[in-house]
């Protein structure tokens, strides 16, 4: 672009005004700033390779050169971090966070302490504030983990519970109940 005016300042800064209305400001440390002809689009390229862009809608995009990470802050408060390994984090103004991992697993962290992970195969894991965990598998099975037991529910209605003491209880859809001790010995079986 053609230069309309160039000014050198005593501190070593040089400002160039281009005919298209853009302003370029060069600092002695190697950092430079470009102010677009609209006066609202600003790009600062730092001496270390970092780049900060301010868009007309006040969106701020900051690229960290060393980490190869982009941090975008939108005017509504949403922040999006994009890492070089493909991980993307969204930090919402209400405190919720959504992380998409390189394998496309999505983890949601809610402000009340609950977590939800959705895996590429369709499995969903939900963790409550009390530490209990629910796992929904893509084959229709479901597991519940608490401090007292682990329970698996099968699509046919069968429910198998393993307690912390090792005892197992299986309830079948037919009404049959089988209980085993921690060593796997049957201690009760109600065959109907």
MDAnalysis code that builds the backbone (N, CA, C; Angstrom):
import MDAnalysis as mda
import numpy as np

u = mda.Universe.empty(576, n_residues=192, atom_resindex=np.repeat(np.arange(192), 3), trajectory=True)
u.add_TopologyAttr("name", ["N", "CA", "C"] * 192)
u.add_TopologyAttr("resid", np.arange(1, 193))
u.add_TopologyAttr("resname", ["UNK", "UNK", "UNK", "UNK", "UNK", "UNK", "UNK", "UNK", "UNK", "UNK", "UNK", "UNK", "UNK", "UNK", "UNK", "UNK", "UNK", "UNK", "UNK", "UNK", "UNK", "UNK", "UNK", "UNK", "UNK", "UNK", "UNK", "UNK", "UNK", "UNK", "UNK", "UNK", "UNK", "UNK", "UNK", "UNK", "UNK", "UNK", "UNK", "UNK", "UNK", "UNK", "UNK", "UNK", "UNK", "UNK", "UNK", "UNK", "UNK", "UNK", "UNK", "UNK", "UNK", "UNK", "UNK", "UNK", "UNK", "UNK", "UNK", "UNK", "UNK", "UNK", "UNK", "UNK", "UNK", "UNK", "UNK", "UNK", "UNK", "UNK", "UNK", "UNK", "UNK", "UNK", "UNK", "UNK", "UNK", "UNK", "UNK", "UNK", "UNK", "UNK", "UNK", "UNK", "UNK", "UNK", "UNK", "UNK", "UNK", "UNK", "UNK", "UNK", "UNK", "UNK", "UNK", "UNK", "UNK", "UNK", "UNK", "UNK", "UNK", "UNK", "UNK", "UNK", "UNK", "UNK", "UNK", "UNK", "UNK", "UNK", "UNK", "UNK", "UNK", "UNK", "UNK", "UNK", "UNK", "UNK", "UNK", "UNK", "UNK", "UNK", "UNK", "UNK", "UNK", "UNK", "UNK", "UNK", "UNK", "UNK", "UNK", "UNK", "UNK", "UNK", "UNK", "UNK", "UNK", "UNK", "UNK", "UNK", "UNK", "UNK", "UNK", "UNK", "UNK", "UNK", "UNK", "UNK", "UNK", "UNK", "UNK", "UNK", "UNK", "UNK", "UNK", "UNK", "UNK", "UNK", "UNK", "UNK", "UNK", "UNK", "UNK", "UNK", "UNK", "UNK", "UNK", "UNK", "UNK", "UNK", "UNK", "UNK", "UNK", "UNK", "UNK", "UNK", "UNK", "UNK", "UNK", "UNK", "UNK", "UNK", "UNK", "UNK", "UNK", "UNK", "UNK", "UNK", "UNK", "UNK", "UNK", "UNK"])
u.atoms.positions = np.array([
    [0.842, -1.205, 0.000],
    [0.000, 0.000, 0.000],
    [0.873, 1.251, 0.000],
    [0.346, 2.286, -0.610],
    [1.080, 3.548, -0.691],
    [0.995, 4.293, 0.638],
    [2.122, 4.875, 1.036],
    [2.193, 5.606, 2.295],
    [1.798, 7.056, 2.048],
    [0.870, 7.543, 2.855],
    [0.422, 8.936, 2.754],
    [1.284, 9.820, 3.648],
    [1.618, 9.280, 4.856],
    [2.385, 10.076, 5.813],
    [3.185, 9.139, 6.704],
    [4.391, 9.539, 7.074],
    [5.218, 8.745, 7.970],
    [5.770, 9.667, 9.045],
    [5.642, 9.216, 10.323],
    [6.121, 10.026, 11.435],
    [7.020, 9.177, 12.326],
    [8.219, 9.714, 12.640],
    [9.127, 9.036, 13.573],
    [9.086, 9.798, 14.886],
    [8.908, 9.063, 15.999],
    [8.814, 9.674, 17.318],
    [10.135, 9.518, 18.069],
    [10.387, 10.398, 19.056],
    [11.649, 10.359, 19.803],
    [11.885, 9.020, 20.532],
    [10.792, 8.324, 20.912],
    [10.952, 7.039, 21.625],
    [11.284, 5.884, 20.681],
    [11.438, 6.168, 19.380],
    [11.806, 5.130, 18.423],
    [10.622, 4.554, 17.674],
    [9.437, 4.944, 18.068],
    [8.231, 4.456, 17.400],
    [8.088, 5.157, 16.056],
    [7.613, 4.394, 15.042],
    [7.375, 4.963, 13.709],
    [5.935, 4.673, 13.318],
    [5.227, 5.714, 12.879],
    [3.833, 5.546, 12.454],
    [3.725, 5.858, 10.972],
    [3.075, 4.950, 10.249],
    [2.838, 5.157, 8.828],
    [1.332, 5.170, 8.603],
    [0.879, 6.189, 7.920],
    [-0.535, 6.271, 7.554],
    [-0.612, 5.969, 6.060],
    [-1.401, 4.935, 5.718],
    [-1.517, 4.529, 4.318],
    [-2.665, 5.279, 3.642],
    [-2.609, 5.341, 2.321],
    [-3.657, 6.048, 1.569],
    [-5.039, 5.427, 1.769],
    [-5.073, 4.116, 2.076],
    [-6.381, 3.459, 2.277],
    [-6.947, 3.726, 3.674],
    [-6.207, 4.502, 4.499],
    [-6.708, 4.853, 5.826],
    [-6.151, 4.019, 6.966],
    [-5.425, 2.978, 6.654],
    [-4.825, 2.136, 7.703],
    [-3.659, 2.872, 8.357],
    [-3.461, 2.590, 9.641],
    [-2.316, 3.118, 10.380],
    [-1.437, 1.935, 10.763],
    [-0.128, 2.051, 10.508],
    [0.841, 1.040, 10.937],
    [1.772, 1.715, 11.930],
    [1.929, 1.093, 13.105],
    [2.807, 1.654, 14.126],
    [3.853, 0.599, 14.453],
    [5.118, 0.965, 14.286],
    [6.233, 0.044, 14.531],
    [6.960, 0.491, 15.801],
    [7.133, -0.452, 16.747],
    [7.806, -0.150, 18.011],
    [9.242, -0.649, 17.955],
    [10.137, -0.036, 18.728],
    [11.556, -0.408, 18.676],
    [11.836, -1.874, 19.038],
    [10.969, -2.495, 19.835],
    [11.225, -3.889, 20.256],
    [10.794, -4.912, 19.215],
    [10.275, -4.451, 18.055],
    [9.862, -5.383, 17.009],
    [8.361, -5.608, 16.955],
    [7.645, -5.145, 17.958],
    [6.175, -5.244, 17.962],
    [5.637, -4.205, 16.980],
    [4.549, -4.563, 16.276],
    [3.905, -3.582, 15.413],
    [2.392, -3.721, 15.471],
    [1.726, -2.622, 15.195],
    [0.270, -2.536, 15.335],
    [-0.318, -1.991, 14.043],
    [-1.411, -2.623, 13.611],
    [-2.122, -2.149, 12.422],
    [-3.542, -1.789, 12.839],
    [-3.929, -0.570, 12.575],
    [-5.295, -0.125, 12.833],
    [-5.958, 0.014, 11.470],
    [-7.025, -0.769, 11.277],
    [-7.713, -0.767, 9.983],
    [-8.331, 0.576, 9.662],
    [-8.672, 0.762, 8.409],
    [-9.246, 2.040, 7.959],
    [-10.577, 2.330, 8.666],
    [-11.228, 1.276, 9.196],
    [-12.479, 1.487, 9.937],
    [-12.216, 1.998, 11.353],
    [-10.958, 1.979, 11.775],
    [-10.597, 2.433, 13.116],
    [-10.970, 1.456, 14.214],
    [-11.622, 0.349, 13.855],
    [-12.107, -0.620, 14.844],
    [-11.382, -1.954, 14.772],
    [-10.797, -2.258, 13.629],
    [-10.084, -3.521, 13.469],
    [-8.611, -3.264, 13.793],
    [-8.132, -3.911, 14.857],
    [-6.762, -3.666, 15.315],
    [-6.030, -5.001, 15.396],
    [-4.841, -5.038, 14.832],
    [-3.990, -6.225, 14.928],
    [-2.649, -5.800, 15.506],
    [-2.248, -6.489, 16.584],
    [-0.940, -6.233, 17.176],
    [-0.126, -7.508, 17.019],
    [1.023, -7.399, 16.361],
    [1.933, -8.533, 16.203],
    [3.120, -8.265, 17.118],
    [3.253, -9.109, 18.149],
    [4.288, -8.896, 19.159],
    [5.625, -9.464, 18.694],
    [6.684, -8.986, 19.291],
    [8.049, -9.405, 18.941],
    [8.259, -10.907, 19.123],
    [7.479, -11.551, 20.030],
    [7.641, -12.998, 20.277],
    [6.788, -13.855, 19.344],
    [6.070, -13.222, 18.419],
    [5.250, -13.974, 17.474],
    [3.775, -14.039, 17.848],
    [3.427, -13.650, 19.085],
    [2.015, -13.612, 19.472],
    [1.288, -12.572, 18.620],
    [0.006, -12.820, 18.358],
    [-0.798, -11.879, 17.573],
    [-2.124, -11.657, 18.285],
    [-2.476, -10.392, 18.475],
    [-3.762, -10.032, 19.089],
    [-4.567, -9.250, 18.064],
    [-5.802, -9.717, 17.814],
    [-6.693, -9.023, 16.889],
    [-7.929, -8.577, 17.651],
    [-8.327, -7.352, 17.447],
    [-9.582, -6.844, 17.993],
    [-10.463, -6.536, 16.784],
    [-11.637, -7.182, 16.761],
    [-12.533, -7.038, 15.619],
    [-13.543, -5.904, 15.881],
    [-14.220, -5.425, 14.839],
    [-15.195, -4.335, 15.015],
    [-16.277, -4.649, 16.054],
    [-16.650, -5.925, 16.210],
    [-17.686, -6.281, 17.190],
    [-17.105, -6.503, 18.594],
    [-15.846, -6.124, 18.788],
    [-15.110, -6.243, 20.054],
    [-14.679, -7.675, 20.381],
    [-14.821, -8.603, 19.432],
    [-14.256, -9.942, 19.603],
    [-12.738, -9.788, 19.633],
    [-12.093, -10.476, 20.589],
    [-10.639, -10.420, 20.704],
    [-10.090, -11.811, 20.430],
    [-9.187, -11.896, 19.454],
    [-8.551, -13.168, 19.096],
    [-7.071, -13.038, 19.430],
    [-6.600, -13.903, 20.330],
    [-5.187, -13.842, 20.728],
    [-4.545, -15.176, 20.385],
    [-3.485, -15.111, 19.595],
    [-2.747, -16.315, 19.208],
    [-1.430, -16.338, 19.963],
    [-1.225, -17.398, 20.758],
    [0.028, -17.598, 21.486],
    [0.949, -18.433, 20.598],
    [1.995, -17.816, 20.082],
    [2.861, -18.469, 19.102],
    [3.586, -19.684, 19.678],
    [4.178, -19.533, 20.863],
    [4.937, -20.654, 21.444],
    [4.059, -21.879, 21.673],
    [2.864, -21.660, 22.207],
    [1.957, -22.769, 22.520],
    [1.098, -23.172, 21.321],
    [1.141, -22.378, 20.245],
    [0.287, -22.614, 19.071],
    [-1.176, -22.742, 19.485],
    [-1.605, -21.819, 20.331],
    [-2.951, -21.821, 20.905],
    [-3.649, -20.515, 20.575],
    [-4.927, -20.596, 20.209],
    [-5.725, -19.405, 19.928],
    [-6.791, -19.261, 21.007],
    [-6.887, -18.060, 21.580],
    [-7.868, -17.748, 22.616],
    [-8.758, -16.633, 22.077],
    [-10.026, -16.964, 21.829],
    [-10.973, -15.986, 21.287],
    [-11.971, -15.623, 22.374],
    [-12.130, -14.322, 22.616],
    [-13.110, -13.835, 23.592],
    [-14.149, -13.025, 22.829],
    [-15.406, -13.478, 22.900],
    [-16.500, -12.801, 22.200],
    [-17.113, -11.743, 23.100],
    [-17.809, -10.787, 22.490],
    [-18.380, -9.671, 23.248],
    [-19.440, -10.132, 24.247],
    [-20.049, -11.327, 24.023],
    [-21.041, -11.834, 24.971],
    [-20.400, -12.577, 26.144],
    [-19.053, -12.648, 26.169],
    [-18.354, -13.291, 27.280],
    [-17.889, -14.705, 27.006],
    [-18.350, -15.321, 25.928],
    [-17.894, -16.669, 25.580],
    [-16.408, -16.626, 25.238],
    [-15.645, -17.586, 25.791],
    [-14.224, -17.707, 25.466],
    [-13.997, -19.076, 24.845],
    [-13.250, -19.114, 23.742],
    [-12.946, -20.365, 23.052],
    [-11.433, -20.483, 22.932],
    [-10.897, -21.611, 23.426],
    [-9.462, -21.883, 23.303],
    [-9.288, -23.042, 22.341],
    [-8.420, -22.862, 21.353],
    [-8.125, -23.907, 20.378],
    [-6.638, -24.245, 20.501],
    [-6.362, -25.502, 20.874],
    [-4.995, -25.940, 21.098],
    [-4.445, -26.625, 19.852],
    [-3.131, -26.701, 19.759],
    [-2.479, -27.254, 18.563],
    [-2.784, -28.741, 18.375],
    [-3.148, -29.462, 19.451],
    [-3.451, -30.895, 19.332],
    [-4.890, -31.145, 18.873],
    [-5.652, -30.068, 18.627],
    [-7.031, -30.213, 18.172],
    [-8.052, -30.066, 19.287],
    [-7.614, -29.992, 20.542],
    [-8.555, -29.811, 21.652],
    [-9.143, -28.407, 21.588],
    [-10.458, -28.325, 21.858],
    [-11.156, -27.045, 21.869],
    [-11.900, -26.929, 23.189],
    [-11.721, -25.804, 23.873],
    [-12.445, -25.554, 25.126],
    [-13.311, -24.323, 24.938],
    [-14.566, -24.445, 25.405],
    [-15.476, -23.299, 25.407],
    [-15.800, -22.983, 26.861],
    [-15.536, -21.751, 27.265],
    [-15.831, -21.291, 28.614],
    [-16.980, -20.295, 28.492],
    [-18.155, -20.676, 29.003],
    [-19.340, -19.847, 28.874],
    [-19.408, -18.819, 29.997],
    [-20.084, -17.692, 29.760],
    [-20.178, -16.639, 30.774],
    [-20.798, -17.133, 32.096],
    [-21.687, -18.137, 32.032],
    [-22.331, -18.648, 33.256],
    [-21.429, -19.607, 34.040],
    [-20.207, -19.873, 33.541],
    [-19.271, -20.739, 34.254],
    [-19.183, -22.152, 33.702],
    [-20.124, -22.550, 32.848],
    [-20.072, -23.882, 32.244],
    [-18.870, -23.970, 31.301],
    [-18.264, -25.164, 31.233],
    [-17.159, -25.392, 30.306],
    [-17.467, -26.613, 29.459],
    [-17.117, -26.538, 28.180],
    [-17.270, -27.662, 27.261],
    [-15.915, -27.900, 26.607],
    [-15.407, -29.123, 26.744],
    [-14.111, -29.461, 26.180],
    [-14.325, -30.537, 25.118],
    [-13.833, -30.296, 23.915],
    [-13.860, -31.297, 22.853],
    [-12.422, -31.762, 22.658],
    [-12.187, -33.046, 22.944],
    [-10.844, -33.610, 22.848],
    [-10.543, -34.015, 21.411],
    [-9.266, -34.225, 21.078],
    [-8.896, -34.597, 19.709],
    [-9.627, -35.836, 19.191],
    [-9.989, -36.785, 20.092],
    [-10.714, -37.989, 19.650],
    [-12.213, -37.748, 19.515],
    [-12.641, -36.476, 19.675],
    [-14.029, -36.018, 19.563],
    [-14.877, -36.362, 20.791],
    [-14.265, -36.825, 21.893],
    [-14.982, -36.937, 23.162],
    [-15.321, -35.527, 23.612],
    [-16.547, -35.341, 24.110],
    [-16.976, -34.027, 24.588],
    [-17.234, -34.135, 26.089],
    [-16.616, -33.239, 26.853],
    [-16.812, -33.216, 28.306],
    [-17.418, -31.877, 28.678],
    [-18.547, -31.934, 29.404],
    [-19.204, -30.733, 29.903],
    [-18.987, -30.657, 31.407],
    [-18.520, -29.508, 31.881],
    [-18.342, -29.262, 33.308],
    [-19.353, -28.189, 33.688],
    [-20.315, -28.553, 34.542],
    [-21.389, -27.641, 34.909],
    [-21.032, -26.875, 36.177],
    [-21.653, -25.725, 36.348],
    [-21.337, -24.859, 37.486],
    [-21.726, -25.483, 38.829],
    [-22.670, -26.425, 38.821],
    [-23.083, -27.066, 40.077],
    [-22.186, -28.246, 40.449],
    [-21.107, -28.463, 39.684],
    [-20.168, -29.534, 40.010],
    [-20.403, -30.826, 39.255],
    [-21.490, -30.934, 38.509],
    [-21.747, -32.145, 37.731],
    [-20.888, -32.144, 36.472],
    [-20.615, -33.364, 35.970],
    [-19.843, -33.532, 34.744],
    [-20.583, -34.496, 33.830],
    [-20.393, -34.303, 32.529],
    [-20.962, -35.220, 31.544],
    [-19.927, -35.385, 30.435],
    [-19.639, -36.638, 30.090],
    [-18.728, -36.932, 28.981],
    [-19.481, -37.752, 27.948],
    [-19.354, -37.352, 26.694],
    [-19.993, -38.060, 25.589],
    [-18.861, -38.566, 24.690],
    [-18.745, -39.885, 24.592],
    [-17.661, -40.503, 23.843],
    [-18.076, -40.740, 22.399],
    [-17.112, -40.847, 21.488],
    [-17.427, -41.022, 20.062],
    [-18.308, -42.241, 19.773],
    [-18.231, -43.289, 20.614],
    [-19.056, -44.483, 20.370],
    [-20.486, -44.329, 20.886],
    [-20.809, -43.155, 21.451],
    [-22.159, -42.909, 21.947],
    [-22.322, -43.133, 23.442],
    [-21.302, -43.675, 24.119],
    [-21.366, -43.873, 25.571],
    [-21.400, -42.501, 26.252],
    [-22.258, -42.390, 27.267],
    [-22.377, -41.139, 28.034],
    [-22.100, -41.446, 29.499],
    [-21.195, -40.669, 30.106],
    [-20.872, -40.817, 31.518],
    [-21.253, -39.521, 32.220],
    [-22.082, -39.652, 33.267],
    [-22.482, -38.483, 34.059],
    [-21.994, -38.680, 35.489],
    [-21.334, -37.663, 36.027],
    [-20.841, -37.716, 37.401],
    [-21.567, -36.629, 38.190],
    [-22.204, -37.049, 39.292],
    [-22.938, -36.112, 40.144],
    [-21.989, -35.487, 41.163],
    [-22.463, -34.472, 41.844],
    [-21.639, -33.792, 42.860],
    [-21.222, -34.739, 43.979],
    [-22.070, -35.721, 44.310],
    [-21.744, -36.654, 45.403],
    [-20.760, -37.742, 44.963],
    [-20.334, -37.683, 43.699],
    [-19.363, -38.651, 43.197],
    [-19.986, -39.859, 42.524],
    [-21.314, -40.013, 42.637],
    [-21.950, -41.143, 41.959],
    [-21.867, -40.932, 40.450],
    [-21.812, -42.055, 39.741],
    [-21.572, -42.018, 38.303],
    [-22.615, -42.870, 37.599],
    [-23.153, -42.355, 36.509],
    [-24.067, -43.109, 35.652],
    [-23.400, -43.242, 34.283],
    [-23.375, -44.476, 33.764],
    [-22.795, -44.721, 32.445],
    [-23.896, -45.314, 31.568],
    [-24.159, -44.675, 30.451],
    [-25.133, -45.185, 29.485],
    [-24.361, -45.660, 28.267],
    [-24.409, -46.976, 28.015],
    [-23.675, -47.553, 26.898],
    [-24.530, -47.526, 25.639],
    [-23.879, -47.566, 24.493],
    [-24.613, -47.501, 23.228],
    [-25.370, -48.792, 22.923],
    [-25.143, -49.851, 23.694],
    [-25.876, -51.113, 23.494],
    [-27.122, -51.188, 24.364],
    [-27.461, -50.086, 25.051],
    [-28.668, -50.052, 25.870],
    [-28.423, -50.388, 27.329],
    [-27.245, -50.882, 27.666],
    [-26.937, -51.166, 29.067],
    [-26.634, -49.853, 29.778],
    [-26.825, -49.914, 31.108],
    [-26.625, -48.730, 31.938],
    [-25.974, -49.152, 33.236],
    [-25.028, -48.367, 33.731],
    [-24.385, -48.665, 35.004],
    [-24.522, -47.477, 35.932],
    [-24.669, -47.806, 37.223],
    [-24.700, -46.785, 38.259],
    [-23.629, -47.145, 39.275],
    [-22.704, -46.227, 39.543],
    [-21.645, -46.440, 40.518],
    [-21.879, -45.476, 41.683],
    [-21.997, -46.017, 42.902],
    [-22.093, -45.182, 44.100],
    [-21.019, -45.661, 45.071],
    [-20.956, -45.043, 46.232],
    [-19.971, -45.472, 47.230],
    [-20.365, -46.814, 47.846],
    [-21.641, -47.255, 47.709],
    [-22.105, -48.521, 48.284],
    [-22.122, -49.680, 47.300],
    [-22.298, -49.401, 46.002],
    [-22.445, -50.489, 45.027],
    [-22.177, -50.012, 43.609],
    [-22.055, -51.028, 42.710],
    [-22.059, -50.804, 41.265],
    [-23.204, -51.644, 40.725],
    [-24.060, -51.034, 39.923],
    [-25.236, -51.733, 39.405],
    [-25.251, -51.594, 37.889],
    [-25.474, -52.755, 37.214],
    [-25.619, -52.730, 35.759],
    [-27.038, -53.166, 35.428],
    [-27.683, -52.364, 34.576],
    [-29.037, -52.650, 34.112],
    [-28.940, -53.031, 32.641],
    [-29.523, -54.166, 32.289],
    [-29.474, -54.667, 30.914],
    [-30.786, -54.348, 30.212],
    [-30.768, -54.247, 28.889],
    [-31.986, -53.914, 28.130],
    [-33.142, -54.882, 28.374],
    [-32.836, -56.150, 28.701],
    [-33.918, -57.126, 28.929],
    [-34.547, -56.990, 30.314],
    [-34.054, -56.045, 31.140],
    [-34.617, -55.830, 32.470],
    [-33.810, -56.464, 33.595],
    [-32.813, -57.288, 33.261],
    [-31.950, -57.891, 34.277],
    [-31.129, -56.796, 34.947],
    [-30.980, -56.902, 36.295],
    [-30.196, -55.928, 37.051],
    [-29.206, -56.684, 37.915],
    [-27.906, -56.377, 37.743],
    [-26.870, -57.020, 38.541],
    [-26.200, -55.958, 39.395],
    [-26.146, -56.208, 40.720],
    [-25.552, -55.263, 41.661],
    [-24.389, -55.932, 42.373],
    [-23.248, -55.242, 42.423],
    [-22.088, -55.706, 43.179],
    [-21.862, -54.686, 44.288],
    [-21.938, -55.172, 45.563],
    [-21.779, -54.283, 46.706],
    [-20.304, -54.168, 47.093],
    [-19.974, -53.149, 47.896],
    [-18.578, -52.921, 48.271],
    [-17.979, -54.101, 49.032],
    [-18.811, -54.876, 49.702],
    [-18.294, -56.050, 50.438],
    [-18.060, -57.242, 49.511],
    [-18.332, -57.062, 48.191],
    [-18.094, -58.124, 47.222],
    [-19.313, -58.970, 46.916],
    [-20.369, -58.839, 47.720],
    [-21.589, -59.621, 47.479],
    [-22.240, -59.161, 46.179],
    [-22.779, -60.146, 45.406],
    [-23.424, -59.857, 44.131],
    [-24.886, -60.274, 44.182],
    [-25.730, -59.459, 43.596],
    [-27.157, -59.781, 43.540],
    [-27.616, -59.561, 42.096],
    [-28.242, -60.588, 41.523],
    [-28.764, -60.473, 40.161],
    [-30.270, -60.684, 40.212],
    [-31.022, -59.693, 39.696],
    [-32.479, -59.792, 39.613],
    [-32.830, -59.911, 38.137],
    [-33.511, -61.008, 37.812],
    [-33.902, -61.261, 36.428],
    [-35.311, -60.760, 36.191],
    [-35.644, -60.524, 34.941],
    [-36.956, -60.007, 34.571],
    [-38.061, -61.010, 34.932],
    [-37.710, -62.275, 35.046],
    [-38.683, -63.313, 35.405],
    [-39.076, -63.247, 36.879],
    [-38.316, -62.476, 37.673],
    [-38.568, -62.406, 39.109],
    [-37.535, -63.187, 39.907],
    [-36.752, -64.012, 39.232],
    [-35.703, -64.790, 39.895],
    [-34.650, -63.838, 40.483],
    [-34.170, -64.175, 41.691],
    [-33.117, -63.412, 42.346],
    [-32.017, -64.386, 42.753],
    [-30.771, -64.052, 42.378],
    [-29.634, -64.888, 42.759],
    [-28.622, -64.007, 43.487],
    [-28.157, -64.482, 44.644],
    [-27.183, -63.744, 45.446],
    [-25.954, -64.616, 45.631],
    [-24.769, -63.989, 45.400],
    [-23.500, -64.685, 45.600],
    [-22.683, -63.919, 46.632],
    [-21.874, -64.668, 47.403],
    [-20.969, -64.007, 48.343],
    [-19.756, -63.463, 47.588],
    [-18.833, -62.830, 48.312],
    [-17.681, -62.178, 47.679],
    [-16.793, -63.150, 46.916],
    [-16.863, -64.444, 47.259],
    [-16.049, -65.450, 46.587],
    [-16.765, -66.109, 45.400],
    [-18.000, -65.664, 45.131],
    [-18.752, -66.209, 44.007],
    [-19.619, -67.416, 44.346],
    [-19.708, -67.778, 45.631],
    [-20.567, -68.891, 46.054],
    [-22.016, -68.419, 46.117],
    [-22.932, -69.223, 45.563],
    [-24.354, -68.873, 45.584],
    [-24.868, -69.069, 47.002],
    [-25.429, -67.980, 47.577],
    [-26.002, -68.086, 48.929],
    [-27.524, -67.995, 48.896],
    [-28.089, -67.626, 47.740],
    [-29.548, -67.620, 47.586],
    [-29.862, -67.645, 46.098],
    [-30.872, -68.447, 45.712],
    [-31.318, -68.454, 44.327],
    [-32.790, -68.828, 44.326],
    [-33.624, -67.891, 43.897],
    [-35.067, -68.162, 43.862],
    [-35.469, -68.465, 42.425],
    [-35.271, -69.729, 42.021],
    [-35.684, -70.121, 40.672],
    [-37.188, -70.313, 40.685],
    [-37.843, -69.618, 39.818],
    [-39.309, -69.703, 39.778],
    [-39.764, -70.692, 38.750],
])
